[in-house]
Amino acid sequence: MSLKPIGFIDLPENIQPGGFDHAAIHARTNRLYVAHTINDSIDIIDCANDVYLSSVPDLAGVAGVLVSEEMNLVFTSNRGENSVGIFTPLDEQELVKIPVGIHPNGLSFDSKRGLLLAANVGDPEIPGSFTVSMVDIQKQKMIHDVPVPGRTRWTIFDPRTREFFVNIADPAQIVTIAAGKPDRIARTIEIPAAGPHGLDLDVSTGRMFCACDNGKLFSLDVTSGKIFGSTDLSGKPDVIFFNPMRKHLYVAVGDPGVIDIFDTGTFIRLAIVPTEKGAHTLGFDAGRNKVYAFLPQSHRAQIFVDN
């Protein structure tokens, strides 16, 4: 089985060389939000009709997008201005910005507590800038800025264990923060490969997937951190998405520009699907089994269906 290409969506032209970053879909409104980082904006796609709708401007260096269906909110990490943004679908221009740590990137959210985690890339020239910021969205303020051992990558929240998981590039680790104690690291999971980067979770089995810069993909137990298996990727990965219906994992590899597709039951690679050189980020529409690859050279979204 593979991804079938079904078309393209033209997006606003890049204002200078560069491209896109993380994306997320709000299922109730059929809206896909993708960080058009080089344009300091979020582009909005109608997934029901696969057309570009509009953009949300003035988000300096926007790198991450996360959707909470439970609270009907969209979050952005604005790396260029050290803030996170919060808005409501269909009311995107009414955006609130909250100051956080240095260069926020990854986002994860506990909807029961209204607690947003912003994983900050930091600045090697600024001591103590590798942190994760914990934001109380009701108070609209950062309540903790927790030091971590190195540069962060992506982050997820597990609703079963009530923990945030954050990839650390170096040292190669995943650190966890318990939602009930958001002011400290709860535990550390060592990853035996350089550069943990993409991260996603199969909630039904308690398995976590971690894609690393050295071209390795790992399957781990969320509770113990035990590694179930590893496999090779086509190159250095970035964004990954788990499809719970198909039990497929999609891994974006910017060089050479492909999507690696894995069966998460067997951990066997099913296909390597070409995209475009530099296409390191994806969007996933679980309701339609559609995958969107964001193409930086042609400033388009390529659409695939997993059938």
C-alpha positions in Angstrom: 0.0 0.0 0.0 1.2 3.6 -0.7 0.1 7.1 -0.9 -1.8 8.0 -4.1 -1.1 11.6 -5.3 -4.3 13.4 -6.2 -3.4 17.0 -6.8 -1.7 20.2 -5.6 -2.8 23.4 -3.9 -1.1 26.7 -4.7 -0.1 28.7 -1.7 1.3 32.3 -1.4 4.7 32.7 -2.9 7.7 32.8 -0.6 8.8 36.3 0.1 12.4 35.0 0.1 14.0 31.5 -0.1 12.6 29.3 2.5 9.4 27.4 3.2 7.1 25.8 5.6 7.0 24.1 9.0 4.5 22.3 11.2 0.8 21.9 10.3 -2.4 20.8 12.0 -6.0 20.3 11.1 -9.2 21.4 12.8 -11.6 18.7 11.8 -14.9 20.4 12.6 -14.2 23.3 10.2 -12.1 21.2 7.7 -9.3 23.7 8.1 -5.7 22.9 7.8 -3.3 25.5 9.3 0.4 25.4 8.1 3.3 27.5 9.3 4.6 29.4 6.3 7.7 30.3 8.2 9.5 32.3 5.6 6.4 34.5 5.2 5.8 35.0 9.0 2.3 33.7 8.5 -0.1 30.8 8.8 -1.7 29.6 5.6 -5.2 28.1 5.8 -6.5 25.3 3.5 -10.0 24.1 3.1 -9.5 20.3 3.3 -13.0 19.4 2.1 -12.4 21.2 -1.2 -8.6 21.3 -1.2 -8.3 25.0 -1.8 -6.3 27.8 -0.2 -8.5 30.2 1.8 -6.4 32.9 3.5 -3.4 33.6 5.7 -2.9 34.9 9.2 0.0 37.5 9.1 2.4 39.0 11.6 3.6 35.8 13.2 7.4 36.4 13.2 9.3 33.2 12.4 6.2 31.0 13.0 7.4 27.4 13.3 4.7 25.3 15.0 0.9 24.9 14.8 -1.2 22.8 17.1 -5.0 22.3 17.2 -7.2 21.5 20.2 -10.5 20.1 19.0 -11.7 19.8 22.7 -11.2 23.5 23.3 -11.8 24.7 19.7 -8.4 26.5 19.7 -5.4 26.9 17.4 -1.9 27.5 18.9 1.2 28.9 17.1 4.8 29.1 18.1 6.3 32.3 16.9 10.1 31.7 17.0 11.0 35.2 15.8 9.3 37.0 18.6 9.4 34.5 21.5 5.7 34.1 21.8 2.8 31.7 21.3 -0.4 32.7 19.6 -3.9 31.5 20.4 -7.0 32.0 18.2 -10.3 30.3 17.4 -11.0 28.7 14.0 -13.2 31.0 11.8 -12.0 33.9 13.9 -8.3 33.7 13.0 -7.6 37.5 13.1 -8.6 37.8 16.8 -5.3 36.4 17.9 -3.8 36.7 21.4 0.0 36.5 21.9 1.7 35.3 25.1 5.4 35.7 25.8 7.4 32.5 26.4 11.0 31.4 26.3 13.6 31.8 23.6 12.7 30.7 20.1 9.6 28.4 20.7 9.1 25.6 18.2 7.2 22.4 19.3 3.8 22.6 20.9 1.7 20.1 22.9 -1.4 20.6 25.0 -3.3 19.2 27.9 -6.9 20.2 27.3 -8.2 19.1 30.7 -5.8 21.5 32.5 -5.7 24.1 29.8 -1.9 23.7 29.8 0.2 24.5 26.7 3.8 23.4 26.4 6.1 25.4 24.1 9.4 23.6 23.5 12.0 26.4 23.0 14.9 25.9 20.6 16.9 28.4 22.7 20.2 30.2 21.7 23.6 28.5 22.4 25.0 32.0 23.1 22.5 32.6 25.9 23.1 30.4 29.0 20.0 28.6 30.3 17.9 29.3 27.2 17.2 25.6 26.5 13.8 25.4 28.2 10.1 24.4 27.9 7.6 27.1 28.7 4.3 26.0 30.4 1.4 28.3 29.6 -1.9 28.6 31.4 -4.2 29.5 28.6 -7.0 30.7 30.9 -4.7 33.1 32.7 -3.0 33.8 29.3 0.5 33.7 30.9 3.6 31.6 31.2 3.5 29.9 34.6 6.8 27.9 34.4 9.9 27.9 32.3 11.6 24.5 32.9 15.3 24.0 32.0 16.0 21.1 29.8 19.5 19.6 28.9 19.7 20.7 25.3 17.9 22.0 22.2 14.4 20.9 21.9 12.6 19.4 18.9 9.0 18.3 18.6 6.7 17.4 21.6 3.5 15.4 22.2 1.1 14.9 25.1 -0.2 11.5 26.2 -3.8 11.7 27.5 -3.4 8.3 29.2 -0.3 8.9 31.2 -1.0 12.7 31.5 2.6 13.4 30.5 4.3 15.8 28.0 7.1 14.2 26.0 9.8 16.5 24.5 12.6 15.4 22.1 16.1 16.8 22.9 18.5 16.8 20.0 21.7 16.6 22.1 22.0 14.8 24.4 19.8 12.3 22.5 16.9 12.0 24.9 13.2 12.3 25.4 12.3 14.2 28.6 8.8 14.0 30.2 6.9 16.5 32.3 3.9 15.4 34.3 0.9 17.6 33.7 0.2 17.6 37.5 3.7 18.8 38.2 4.5 21.2 35.3 7.5 22.9 37.0 10.0 20.0 36.6 11.3 17.2 34.5 9.7 13.9 35.7 11.9 11.4 33.9 14.3 10.9 31.0 14.4 8.3 28.2 17.7 7.8 26.4 17.6 7.4 22.6 20.5 5.4 21.1 20.8 7.6 17.9 21.8 11.2 17.2 19.2 14.0 17.0 15.7 12.9 18.1 13.4 15.0 16.0 9.9 13.9 14.8 7.6 12.4 17.5 4.2 10.9 17.5 2.1 8.4 19.5 -0.3 5.5 19.1 -2.5 6.1 22.1 -4.3 2.7 21.7 -1.1 0.7 22.2 1.0 3.1 24.3 3.7 3.1 21.6 5.7 6.2 20.7 7.6 6.8 17.5 10.8 8.8 17.4 12.6 9.8 14.2 16.2 10.8 14.5 18.5 13.0 12.5 20.9 10.1 11.7 18.2 8.4 9.7 16.9 6.0 12.4 13.3 5.5 13.4 12.4 4.0 16.9 9.3 2.4 18.4 9.2 2.8 22.2 6.9 1.9 25.1 5.5 5.2 26.6 5.5 4.0 30.2 8.9 2.3 30.5 10.8 3.8 27.6 11.8 0.4 26.4 12.7 0.3 22.7 10.6 -2.2 20.8 12.4 -1.9 17.5 14.3 0.4 15.1 14.6 0.8 11.3 16.3 2.9 8.7 14.9 6.0 7.0 15.6 7.4 3.6 17.5 10.3 5.2 17.3 13.0 7.9 13.6 13.2 9.0 11.5 16.0 10.4 7.7 15.8 10.8 6.0 12.4 11.4 2.3 11.5 11.7 0.7 8.3 12.9 -2.5 7.2 11.1 -4.5 5.2 13.6 -7.0 3.9 11.1 -4.5 2.5 8.7 -1.8 1.8 11.3 0.7 3.7 9.1 3.4 6.1 10.0 4.4 8.9 7.6 7.9 10.4 7.9 8.9 13.5 5.9 12.5 13.4 4.7 13.5 16.7 3.1 16.6 15.3 1.4 16.0 13.8 -1.1 12.4 14.9 -0.7 10.2 11.8 0.1 7.7 10.4 2.5 8.6 7.1 4.1 5.6 5.0 5.0 5.8 2.3 7.6 3.4 -0.4 8.9 3.5 0.2 12.6 2.5 -3.4 13.4 5.4 -5.0 11.5 7.7 -1.9 11.5 8.3 -2.6 7.8 8.6 0.2 5.3 5.8 0.0 2.8 6.8 2.7 0.3 9.0 5.7 -0.4 6.9 8.4 -2.0 8.6 11.3 -3.8 7.7 14.9 -3.0 10.1 17.7 -3.6 13.7 18.4 -2.3 13.4 20.3 1.0 9.8 19.1 1.7 10.4 18.3 5.4 6.9 18.8 6.8 3.4 17.3 6.5 -0.2 17.7 7.4 -2.5 14.8 8.1 -6.3 14.7 7.7 -7.3 11.6 9.8 -11.0 11.8 8.7 -10.2 11.5 5.0 -6.9 9.6 5.2 -5.2 12.4 3.4 -1.6 13.6 3.7 -0.4 17.0 2.6 3.3 17.6 1.8 4.4 21.2 1.8 6.8 22.0 -1.1 9.1 24.9 -0.4 10.5 25.4 -3.9 7.1 25.5 -5.7 5.2 26.9 -2.6 2.5 24.4 -3.0 0.8 21.6 -0.9 0.9 18.2 -2.6 -2.1 16.1 -1.7 -2.1 12.3 -1.2 -4.7 9.8 -0.2 -3.9 6.6 1.8 -6.1 4.0 0.2 
